[in-house]
Amino acid sequence: MDTSKSIVQQVETKLTQEHGVALFVKRDDLIDEQVSGNKWRKLKYFVELFRERKNEGILTFGGAYSNHLLATAAYCAKENIPCIGVVRGEELNESSNDTLRDCAELGMQLKFITREEYLIKDDRSYKEYLLEEHPNYMIVPEGGAGYSGMLGCQEIVAEIRKEVAFDSLFVAQGTTTTSCGVLLGLRGNEKLHVVPVLKNFPSGTVMRELFKYAAFDNEFVVDVMDSVSVHSDYHFGGYGKADEELMDFIRTFYRETGLKLDPVYTGKAMYALIESVKRGELDNQTVVFIHTGGIQGARSFEEKYGKLY
Ligand SMILES: Cc1ncc(COP(=O)(O)O)c(C=O)c1O
């Protein structure tokens, strides 16, 4: 994985200038042409573990439009690792959409299961069943969640700090793996702003649970969670939902800065950041936005809303 392409780039808008905000973007979307962003970060240590354990292949899970499935397929293709994607929805097939088609073309074997079955995918007995079918495969949780995923994301902060001293970081939140990893990398008074893309998402609880799952002690978790600010009003209706306002924001931001945002994650997170700037909450700060990628997911929105970039 070559993260040297992920530069820290200064971006200026009229509004950030007015508020004395120095805005930088950590361009994890540039890590790879095909699959960008936090996915590589999350998979890195799983792949290391895979090599150490001498597994036969990697098996993971995702929905019909999963960035994670596509990233796993691309990573495994590059590393010559056999891989299986377990997909939610028995009615789907390899040509149901671009994401699934790309996964299959990259050599991922797709296995379609019912929504009911998908609900129990993390149960021990279901994993045992999968491993009976695919012996010695390494099971990677949906979205690359867990400690290995966190560890890879922690490295983003060290890379940013080499380029710029910052007050606040902004990042989009789904499973919370990326934000938990980033949080582990913070020091002193640095703050982390998270923007959940799911509606009514219990961000703090999910982050605490993930830390607990990764065996961090309670005192440590209480301490680090103090640096987190949750922006819970920017889900635009929930996961994968969008509206004209969000689309207009993405278009305008692209026109003003040349930076592409996606409607599922980074568009919502940047929207929250800009709203905080408008409210004067970031005045005279150095703020870094972590661009986690996901631009390939914009394709399916352009059919409904028209061209974004
Ligand atoms: C482009 C993009 N940004 C942000 C996220 C959120 O990351 P996490 O699920 O680790 O919270 C995801 C989901 O993995 C994503 O695909």
The ligand as a Gaussian input file, in Angstrom:
#p B3LYP/6-31G(d) Opt

LIG

0 1
 C      -15.795000       6.649000       2.002000
 C      -16.014000       6.299000       3.422000
 N      -15.832000       7.224000       4.370000
 C      -16.046000       6.971000       5.673000
 C      -16.463000       5.736000       6.101000
 C      -16.736000       5.512000       7.545000
 O      -15.757000       4.717000       8.129000
 P      -16.106000       3.798000       9.371000
 O      -17.052000       2.751000       8.903000
 O      -14.785000       3.242000       9.743000
 O      -16.697000       4.663000      10.435000
 C      -16.670000       4.713000       5.150000
 C      -17.097000       3.366000       5.555000
 O      -16.317000       2.509000       5.725000
 C      -16.452000       4.998000       3.782000
 O      -16.655000       4.079000       2.815000

